[in-house]
């Protein structure tokens, strides 16, 4: 994921699972990308509560 951040950023990322979405959120936060101001991240399987995530 680090390499892809140097390319043109998409408006959103759609992940097949909430676990994948949480990993993307952590990576984006580590890179200093503000979610949802700069990019949106969507998880699909509803396994994690939305209260689990920390918003920018």
MARKE-124555 format. One record per atom (N, C-alpha, C): residue in three letters; atom name; x, y, z. Coordinates in steps of 0.001 Angstrom, whole numbers. Example, Ala and Ser with C-alpha at 12.3 -4.5 7.8 and 13.67 -1.06 7.14 Angstrom:
BEGIN
<site><type>ALA</type><atom>N</atom><x>13190</x><y>-5690</y><z>7800</z></site>
<site><type>ALA</type><atom>CA</atom><x>12300</x><y>-4500</y><z>7800</z></site>
<site><type>ALA</type><atom>C</atom><x>13200</x><y>-3300</y><z>7800</z></site>
<site><type>SER</type><atom>N</atom><x>12850</x><y>-2250</y><z>7080</z></site>
<site><type>SER</type><atom>CA</atom><x>13670</x><y>-1060</y><z>7140</z></site>
<site><type>SER</type><atom>C</atom><x>12900</x><y>30</y><z>7870</z></site>
REM end
This chain:
BEGIN
<site><type>UNK</type><atom>N</atom><x>822</x><y>-1189</y><z>0</z></site>
<site><type>UNK</type><atom>CA</atom><x>0</x><y>0</y><z>0</z></site>
<site><type>UNK</type><atom>C</atom><x>869</x><y>1258</y><z>0</z></site>
<site><type>UNK</type><atom>N</atom><x>2016</x><y>1214</y><z>654</z></site>
<site><type>UNK</type><atom>CA</atom><x>2890</x><y>2390</y><z>704</z></site>
<site><type>UNK</type><atom>C</atom><x>3238</x><y>2874</y><z>-699</z></site>
<site><type>UNK</type><atom>N</atom><x>3567</x><y>1957</y><z>-1596</z></site>
<site><type>UNK</type><atom>CA</atom><x>3937</x><y>2334</y><z>-2954</z></site>
<site><type>UNK</type><atom>C</atom><x>2777</x><y>2981</y><z>-3697</z></site>
<site><type>UNK</type><atom>N</atom><x>1561</x><y>2506</y><z>-3470</z></site>
<site><type>UNK</type><atom>CA</atom><x>413</x><y>3040</y><z>-4193</z></site>
<site><type>UNK</type><atom>C</atom><x>53</x><y>4451</y><z>-3748</z></site>
<site><type>UNK</type><atom>N</atom><x>490</x><y>4885</y><z>-2561</z></site>
<site><type>UNK</type><atom>CA</atom><x>177</x><y>6235</y><z>-2094</z></site>
<site><type>UNK</type><atom>C</atom><x>950</x><y>7299</y><z>-2870</z></site>
<site><type>UNK</type><atom>N</atom><x>2022</x><y>6903</y><z>-3530</z></site>
<site><type>UNK</type><atom>CA</atom><x>2801</x><y>7859</y><z>-4310</z></site>
<site><type>UNK</type><atom>C</atom><x>2182</x><y>8106</y><z>-5677</z></site>
<site><type>UNK</type><atom>N</atom><x>1235</x><y>7287</y><z>-6072</z></site>
<site><type>UNK</type><atom>CA</atom><x>530</x><y>7459</y><z>-7335</z></site>
<site><type>UNK</type><atom>C</atom><x>-640</x><y>8412</y><z>-7114</z></site>
<site><type>UNK</type><atom>N</atom><x>-1365</x><y>8711</y><z>-8153</z></site>
<site><type>UNK</type><atom>CA</atom><x>-2567</x><y>9530</y><z>-8017</z></site>
<site><type>UNK</type><atom>C</atom><x>-3541</x><y>8812</y><z>-7092</z></site>
<site><type>UNK</type><atom>N</atom><x>-4013</x><y>9516</y><z>-6086</z></site>
<site><type>UNK</type><atom>CA</atom><x>-4903</x><y>8895</y><z>-5108</z></site>
<site><type>UNK</type><atom>C</atom><x>-6320</x><y>8807</y><z>-5644</z></site>
<site><type>UNK</type><atom>N</atom><x>-6982</x><y>7681</y><z>-5360</z></site>
<site><type>UNK</type><atom>CA</atom><x>-8398</x><y>7548</y><z>-5722</z></site>
<site><type>UNK</type><atom>C</atom><x>-9252</x><y>8352</y><z>-4749</z></site>
<site><type>UNK</type><atom>N</atom><x>-10515</x><y>8535</y><z>-5082</z></site>
<site><type>UNK</type><atom>CA</atom><x>-11463</x><y>9209</y><z>-4191</z></site>
<site><type>UNK</type><atom>C</atom><x>-11922</x><y>8291</y><z>-3071</z></site>
<site><type>UNK</type><atom>N</atom><x>-11925</x><y>6979</y><z>-3362</z></site>
<site><type>UNK</type><atom>CA</atom><x>-12400</x><y>6026</y><z>-2367</z></site>
<site><type>UNK</type><atom>C</atom><x>-11745</x><y>4662</y><z>-2579</z></site>
<site><type>UNK</type><atom>N</atom><x>-11831</x><y>3848</y><z>-1521</z></site>
<site><type>UNK</type><atom>CA</atom><x>-11343</x><y>2469</y><z>-1568</z></site>
<site><type>UNK</type><atom>C</atom><x>-12482</x><y>1592</y><z>-1076</z></site>
<site><type>UNK</type><atom>N</atom><x>-12850</x><y>588</y><z>-1850</z></site>
<site><type>UNK</type><atom>CA</atom><x>-13883</x><y>-367</y><z>-1462</z></site>
<site><type>UNK</type><atom>C</atom><x>-13197</x><y>-1671</y><z>-1095</z></site>
<site><type>UNK</type><atom>N</atom><x>-13402</x><y>-2122</y><z>135</z></site>
<site><type>UNK</type><atom>CA</atom><x>-12756</x><y>-3340</y><z>627</z></site>
<site><type>UNK</type><atom>C</atom><x>-13794</x><y>-4449</y><z>791</z></site>
<site><type>UNK</type><atom>N</atom><x>-13385</x><y>-5677</y><z>499</z></site>
<site><type>UNK</type><atom>CA</atom><x>-14299</x><y>-6815</y><z>586</z></site>
<site><type>UNK</type><atom>C</atom><x>-14664</x><y>-7160</y><z>2025</z></site>
<site><type>UNK</type><atom>N</atom><x>-13867</x><y>-6708</y><z>2995</z></site>
<site><type>UNK</type><atom>CA</atom><x>-14186</x><y>-6992</y><z>4397</z></site>
<site><type>UNK</type><atom>C</atom><x>-13855</x><y>-5776</y><z>5262</z></site>
<site><type>UNK</type><atom>N</atom><x>-14462</x><y>-5733</y><z>6419</z></site>
<site><type>UNK</type><atom>CA</atom><x>-14178</x><y>-4657</y><z>7360</z></site>
<site><type>UNK</type><atom>C</atom><x>-12749</x><y>-4748</y><z>7880</z></site>
<site><type>UNK</type><atom>N</atom><x>-12243</x><y>-5963</y><z>8004</z></site>
<site><type>UNK</type><atom>CA</atom><x>-10863</x><y>-6140</y><z>8453</z></site>
<site><type>UNK</type><atom>C</atom><x>-9900</x><y>-5488</y><z>7455</z></site>
<site><type>UNK</type><atom>N</atom><x>-10126</x><y>-5709</y><z>6175</z></site>
<site><type>UNK</type><atom>CA</atom><x>-9295</x><y>-5073</y><z>5148</z></site>
<site><type>UNK</type><atom>C</atom><x>-9426</x><y>-3555</y><z>5226</z></site>
<site><type>UNK</type><atom>N</atom><x>-10634</x><y>-3073</y><z>5442</z></site>
<site><type>UNK</type><atom>CA</atom><x>-10862</x><y>-1629</y><z>5533</z></site>
<site><type>UNK</type><atom>C</atom><x>-10107</x><y>-1045</y><z>6724</z></site>
<site><type>UNK</type><atom>N</atom><x>-10110</x><y>-1757</y><z>7852</z></site>
<site><type>UNK</type><atom>CA</atom><x>-9404</x><y>-1245</y><z>9026</z></site>
<site><type>UNK</type><atom>C</atom><x>-7904</x><y>-1191</y><z>8775</z></site>
<site><type>UNK</type><atom>N</atom><x>-7368</x><y>-2164</y><z>8052</z></site>
<site><type>UNK</type><atom>CA</atom><x>-5942</x><y>-2150</y><z>7704</z></site>
<site><type>UNK</type><atom>C</atom><x>-5616</x><y>-972</y><z>6787</z></site>
<site><type>UNK</type><atom>N</atom><x>-6499</x><y>-698</y><z>5843</z></site>
<site><type>UNK</type><atom>CA</atom><x>-6305</x><y>461</y><z>4964</z></site>
<site><type>UNK</type><atom>C</atom><x>-6367</x><y>1759</y><z>5761</z></site>
<site><type>UNK</type><atom>N</atom><x>-7309</x><y>1847</y><z>6694</z></site>
<site><type>UNK</type><atom>CA</atom><x>-7421</x><y>3049</y><z>7516</z></site>
<site><type>UNK</type><atom>C</atom><x>-6150</x><y>3290</y><z>8322</z></site>
<site><type>UNK</type><atom>N</atom><x>-5594</x><y>2226</y><z>8894</z></site>
<site><type>UNK</type><atom>CA</atom><x>-4344</x><y>2368</y><z>9649</z></site>
<site><type>UNK</type><atom>C</atom><x>-3197</x><y>2819</y><z>8762</z></site>
<site><type>UNK</type><atom>N</atom><x>-3096</x><y>2229</y><z>7584</z></site>
<site><type>UNK</type><atom>CA</atom><x>-2038</x><y>2610</y><z>6655</z></site>
<site><type>UNK</type><atom>C</atom><x>-2172</x><y>4041</y><z>6177</z></site>
<site><type>UNK</type><atom>N</atom><x>-3396</x><y>4457</y><z>5900</z></site>
<site><type>UNK</type><atom>CA</atom><x>-3631</x><y>5834</y><z>5468</z></site>
<site><type>UNK</type><atom>C</atom><x>-3304</x><y>6814</y><z>6589</z></site>
<site><type>UNK</type><atom>N</atom><x>-3701</x><y>6479</y><z>7816</z></site>
<site><type>UNK</type><atom>CA</atom><x>-3395</x><y>7351</y><z>8952</z></site>
<site><type>UNK</type><atom>C</atom><x>-1892</x><y>7467</y><z>9152</z></site>
<site><type>UNK</type><atom>N</atom><x>-1193</x><y>6357</y><z>9013</z></site>
<site><type>UNK</type><atom>CA</atom><x>262</x><y>6349</y><z>9155</z></site>
<site><type>UNK</type><atom>C</atom><x>927</x><y>7217</y><z>8091</z></site>
<site><type>UNK</type><atom>N</atom><x>315</x><y>7275</y><z>6905</z></site>
<site><type>UNK</type><atom>CA</atom><x>840</x><y>8084</y><z>5806</z></site>
<site><type>UNK</type><atom>C</atom><x>390</x><y>9544</y><z>5896</z></site>
<site><type>UNK</type><atom>N</atom><x>-440</x><y>9863</y><z>6910</z></site>
<site><type>UNK</type><atom>CA</atom><x>-896</x><y>11233</y><z>7092</z></site>
<site><type>UNK</type><atom>C</atom><x>-2072</x><y>11629</y><z>6214</z></site>
<site><type>UNK</type><atom>N</atom><x>-2761</x><y>10634</y><z>5667</z></site>
<site><type>UNK</type><atom>CA</atom><x>-3922</x><y>10901</y><z>4811</z></site>
<site><type>UNK</type><atom>C</atom><x>-5155</x><y>11015</y><z>5691</z></site>
<site><type>UNK</type><atom>N</atom><x>-5921</x><y>12074</y><z>5516</z></site>
<site><type>UNK</type><atom>CA</atom><x>-7114</x><y>12290</y><z>6331</z></site>
<site><type>UNK</type><atom>C</atom><x>-8319</x><y>11586</y><z>5714</z></site>
<site><type>UNK</type><atom>N</atom><x>-8912</x><y>10698</y><z>6515</z></site>
<site><type>UNK</type><atom>CA</atom><x>-10131</x><y>9992</y><z>6126</z></site>
<site><type>UNK</type><atom>C</atom><x>-11259</x><y>10567</y><z>6954</z></site>
<site><type>UNK</type><atom>N</atom><x>-12339</x><y>11000</y><z>6412</z></site>
<site><type>UNK</type><atom>CA</atom><x>-12828</x><y>10939</y><z>5048</z></site>
<site><type>UNK</type><atom>C</atom><x>-12576</x><y>12208</y><z>4233</z></site>
<site><type>UNK</type><atom>N</atom><x>-11798</x><y>13145</y><z>4742</z></site>
<site><type>UNK</type><atom>CA</atom><x>-11588</x><y>14401</y><z>4015</z></site>
<site><type>UNK</type><atom>C</atom><x>-10884</x><y>14210</y><z>2686</z></site>
<site><type>UNK</type><atom>N</atom><x>-9900</x><y>13330</y><z>2634</z></site>
<site><type>UNK</type><atom>CA</atom><x>-9113</x><y>13126</y><z>1429</z></site>
<site><type>UNK</type><atom>C</atom><x>-9547</x><y>11899</y><z>653</z></site>
<site><type>UNK</type><atom>N</atom><x>-9900</x><y>10842</y><z>1364</z></site>
<site><type>UNK</type><atom>CA</atom><x>-10294</x><y>9579</y><z>741</z></site>
<site><type>UNK</type><atom>C</atom><x>-11336</x><y>8891</y><z>1608</z></site>
<site><type>UNK</type><atom>N</atom><x>-12237</x><y>8163</y><z>991</z></site>
<site><type>UNK</type><atom>CA</atom><x>-13248</x><y>7382</y><z>1707</z></site>
<site><type>UNK</type><atom>C</atom><x>-12842</x><y>5925</y><z>1686</z></site>
<site><type>UNK</type><atom>N</atom><x>-13119</x><y>5222</y><z>2788</z></site>
<site><type>UNK</type><atom>CA</atom><x>-12829</x><y>3793</y><z>2871</z></site>
<site><type>UNK</type><atom>C</atom><x>-14122</x><y>3087</y><z>3260</z></site>
<site><type>UNK</type><atom>N</atom><x>-14466</x><y>2041</y><z>2497</z></site>
<site><type>UNK</type><atom>CA</atom><x>-15698</x><y>1304</y><z>2739</z></site>
<site><type>UNK</type><atom>C</atom><x>-15364</x><y>-168</y><z>2935</z></site>
<site><type>UNK</type><atom>N</atom><x>-15898</x><y>-748</y><z>4017</z></site>
<site><type>UNK</type><atom>CA</atom><x>-15815</x><y>-2186</y><z>4244</z></site>
<site><type>UNK</type><atom>C</atom><x>-17180</x><y>-2785</y><z>3963</z></site>
<site><type>UNK</type><atom>N</atom><x>-17230</x><y>-4048</y><z>3555</z></site>
<site><type>UNK</type><atom>CA</atom><x>-18475</x><y>-4610</y><z>3048</z></site>
<site><type>UNK</type><atom>C</atom><x>-19184</x><y>-5587</y><z>3976</z></site>
<site><type>UNK</type><atom>N</atom><x>-18481</x><y>-6299</y><z>4830</z></site>
<site><type>UNK</type><atom>CA</atom><x>-19126</x><y>-7426</y><z>5488</z></site>
<site><type>UNK</type><atom>C</atom><x>-19742</x><y>-7150</y><z>6862</z></site>
<site><type>UNK</type><atom>N</atom><x>-19629</x><y>-5944</y><z>7372</z></site>
<site><type>UNK</type><atom>CA</atom><x>-20273</x><y>-5541</y><z>8640</z></site>
<site><type>UNK</type><atom>C</atom><x>-19825</x><y>-6381</y><z>9835</z></site>
<site><type>UNK</type><atom>N</atom><x>-18557</x><y>-6815</y><z>9854</z></site>
<site><type>UNK</type><atom>CA</atom><x>-18080</x><y>-7606</y><z>10989</z></site>
<site><type>UNK</type><atom>C</atom><x>-17563</x><y>-6737</y><z>12122</z></site>
<site><type>UNK</type><atom>N</atom><x>-17143</x><y>-5519</y><z>11823</z></site>
<site><type>UNK</type><atom>CA</atom><x>-16633</x><y>-4620</y><z>12852</z></site>
<site><type>UNK</type><atom>C</atom><x>-17599</x><y>-3464</y><z>13061</z></site>
<site><type>UNK</type><atom>N</atom><x>-17733</x><y>-3053</y><z>14293</z></site>
<site><type>UNK</type><atom>CA</atom><x>-18589</x><y>-1925</y><z>14611</z></site>
<site><type>UNK</type><atom>C</atom><x>-17955</x><y>-627</y><z>14134</z></site>
<site><type>UNK</type><atom>N</atom><x>-18745</x><y>310</y><z>13706</z></site>
<site><type>UNK</type><atom>CA</atom><x>-18197</x><y>1602</y><z>13278</z></site>
<site><type>UNK</type><atom>C</atom><x>-17569</x><y>2354</y><z>14437</z></site>
<site><type>UNK</type><atom>N</atom><x>-17909</x><y>1984</y><z>15672</z></site>
<site><type>UNK</type><atom>CA</atom><x>-17300</x><y>2614</y><z>16838</z></site>
<site><type>UNK</type><atom>C</atom><x>-15867</x><y>2144</y><z>17069</z></site>
<site><type>UNK</type><atom>N</atom><x>-15466</x><y>1101</y><z>16357</z></site>
<site><type>UNK</type><atom>CA</atom><x>-14119</x><y>561</y><z>16483</z></site>
<site><type>UNK</type><atom>C</atom><x>-13100</x><y>1504</y><z>15869</z></site>
<site><type>UNK</type><atom>N</atom><x>-13495</x><y>2244</y><z>14851</z></site>
<site><type>UNK</type><atom>CA</atom><x>-12570</x><y>3080</y><z>14086</z></site>
<site><type>UNK</type><atom>C</atom><x>-12448</x><y>4466</y><z>14673</z></site>
<site><type>UNK</type><atom>N</atom><x>-11283</x><y>5014</y><z>14536</z></site>
<site><type>UNK</type><atom>CA</atom><x>-11002</x><y>6376</y><z>14977</z></site>
<site><type>UNK</type><atom>C</atom><x>-11001</x><y>7272</y><z>13759</z></site>
<site><type>UNK</type><atom>N</atom><x>-11837</x><y>8284</y><z>13752</z></site>
<site><type>UNK</type><atom>CA</atom><x>-11935</x><y>9185</y><z>12610</z></site>
<site><type>UNK</type><atom>C</atom><x>-10937</x><y>10315</y><z>12730</z></site>
<site><type>UNK</type><atom>N</atom><x>-10467</x><y>10809</y><z>11586</z></site>
<site><type>UNK</type><atom>CA</atom><x>-9526</x><y>11942</y><z>11579</z></site>
<site><type>UNK</type><atom>C</atom><x>-10216</x><y>13214</y><z>11970</z></site>
REM end
